[in-house]
């Protein structure tokens, strides 16, 4: 979200945030710290922000029905709203909003894009080495990518026909861990006109899957496996962060 704010942050754009806690200070952005002990919650803060007519609102997290309804109301009244909530994947955000009292027809009118991400550790470039790929993992990767149109595969994945993968052996530079730095694996659900219709109908799963296929949607696990084949992270890291989906 801070990456998005940095793009939106320019002269003449009023950006206000509600955070718990304030993690990064951004010059030119009005940032507020939520303090539940004195009654300043995401909901009360958002209600106060709406009186100040900001162009962009960033709500650190939507945790309850009141905040959810206020965020939807803010978007309906012309504000650009960024926020987070906890779900297993991008598609899970819609049922989560509905569970928190969001009306499907309002969600269809206000949502633009849903991004799900998880952080994995990057292989240390200093001690990076080829490693064996277990047959069952090879099969998992092939099964995961077989339905993904080849034109959306990342550059370099198709060239790795032998499915060579890497790991870090451990060195002084990475504290013998084999990893150095972090990388996001993600999936992006675009709320197209067709998807708006599907959301308004209550988000029937069969129609969702058809639309995602039409969008050439790259799932979070597919994104992860392609980054493994590009030598950016390890098999173990993808299994670690996606095992809740297995």
N, C-alpha and C positions, 0 to 999 in steps of 0.2 A: 504493500500500500504506500510505503514511503517512496518507492520508485515512481509510482503513479503520481503522487503529490509533487514530486520534483519536476515532472513534466508539466503538470498543470500550474505550477507556481510561477506566476509572472505578474508584472505590474498591472493593476486594475482588476485582479481576480482575488476576491475575498475568500480565503480558505480558513476554516475553523475545525479544530479536532477535539475529540473527547477520548482520553486515553487512561489506561490503568495498568501500569504506570506510563508516564511519558518516556518513551524509549530513545528517541532521537530528537534533538532540537533542530528545527528547520527554520532558517531565517525567513521572515516575512509571513509566517503562518501563525495564526492565533491558536495556541495549544493549551488545553485545560486538563488538569489532573482530577480524575474522579475520586471523591472521598465519601465512601458510603457511611462512615461513622458520623458525618455531619449532615447526611441526607442528600449529598450531591452525587446522585447515581447517573448512569448512562441516560436513563429516561428523563430525569429532571434536568440534566445538562442539555440534552437534545431539545427539550421543550424551550429552554432559555435561549439556545442558539437560534431557533427558528424566528425569534423576535428580532434578531440582529441582521436578518436578510443576507446570510452568506451565499456565495455562489457555489462553493464546494464544502461538503461536510464529510469528515471522516470520523466514524464511530468505531472505537477500538474493537468492540465485540458486541454482537447482539446476543443477549443472554436470556431475555424474558419476553413475554407477550407485549408488555407496554412499550419496550424499546423497539421491538419489531414493528408494531403498528405506527409508532412515531416516525421510524425510518421510511416506511412505505409512504406515509403522509408527506414527508419532506420531499421524497422523489416525485410524488404526484403534483406537488406545487412548484416544480421547476428547479429544484436543487439537484446538484450532482452529488450522489451519496456513495461513499466507499465504506465497506465494513467487512467484518469477518464473523464466521460462526463455525461451530465444530460439527463436521459430518465426515463420513468415510470417503466420499467422492463428490465430484461437482454436481452430479445429478441428485445426490442426497440433500442438497440445499433446498430444493423445492418442497419435498415432504416436511422438512424441518420447519420451514417458514409456515406451512399450512398447519403444522402441529402447534405452532405458537400463535395461531389465530389469524394468520394472513389469508385473506380471501384470494382464491385462485385468479379471479378476473383482475384484481388489483396487482397481483404479482406479474401477470402477463403484461400489464401496462407499464410497469416500472423497472423490471429487470432488464439489463442489457447484456451482461456477461458474468459468468461464474467460473472462477479459477480455483482449482484444488492443487495444493502443492505439499510436498514433504521434502525434508532435507536429508541428503545422503552425504557421506564423507567421500572426498575425492582421493584417488590413488596418489601417493607421494611420487612426484616425477623423478626423484633422485634414486629410488630403489624399486621402480616399476619393473615388473618382469612377467613374462608369459606364464600362464598356469593352465592346468588341465580343466576341461569342462566336463562335468559328470553327465552321463547319457540322459538321465532324467531331467536335468536342467536344460540340456540342449533341446529335448523334446518340448519342455515348457516354453522355451523361447520361440521355437518354430510354431507351436500352437498359438501363442499369443500374437505373433506377427503375421500369420498366414492370411488373415482376413483384412489386413491393413493395406490399402492401395499402395503399390510400389512408389507412386509419384509423391507420396508424403513421407517416405522414409528419409531420414537425415542423410546428408552427403557422407559417404564413406561406409555406410552400413551394408549396402548391397555388395560393395567391393570385398567385404570381409566374408567371403563365401565359406571359408573353413571354420568360421565362428571362433576365431582366436580371442581369448579373454585374458585379462591381466589382474595382477594383485601387487601389493607392495610387500617386499620382503622384510622391511623394517630397517631403519638406519638412524644415525644421529639427528639428521634434519627433521625427522618426523617422530622422534622420541620412541623409536622402535615399534611404532603402531602400524606402519605401512600406509597411513593416511595423512593427508595434509590439505586443509581447507574443506569447504563444503559446497554442495551443488544442489540445486532444486530439481526434482522431477515433478512434472505437473501435467494437468489436463485442463483444457479450456472448452467450456460449453457456451456456444454463441446463441443468444436468444434471438433467433431469426423470427420472421413473421409466422412461419409454420410452427416454430417452437412456442410462440405466444399462444397460438390456437390450442396447442396440446396442453399447455399449462392451464389455460382457461377451462379446459374440459376435465381438469383434475389430475393431469399428468399420467395418463395410462401408459404403462411400461412398454407395451408392444409398439405404440406409436413413437415413444421416445427413442427406442432402439433404431427404428427405421429412419428417423430424422438425423440421429447421430451418424448413422452410416452415410446418409446423403451429405452431411457436413464433412465427411472424411475425418471424423473425430479420432484423435490419438489419445488413448487411455493412459492413465498415470503409470500403469505397469508396462505398457508398450513403450512409453517414453523412457522408462527406466532400463528396459532391456536393450533398447537402441543405444543408450549411453554406456551400457556395459560393453556392447560390441564396438563402440568407438574408443574403448579403453579409458573412459573417464572415471568410472567407479567399478565396484566389484559385484559379483553375483550375490555375495553375502549381504551387502548393504541393501540391495533391492529386496531380497527376501525379508530382511529385518523390518523394513518400513512398509512393506505391502502385505505382510502375512495376515493382517486382519481381513484382507479381501479374499484370502484363499478359501 
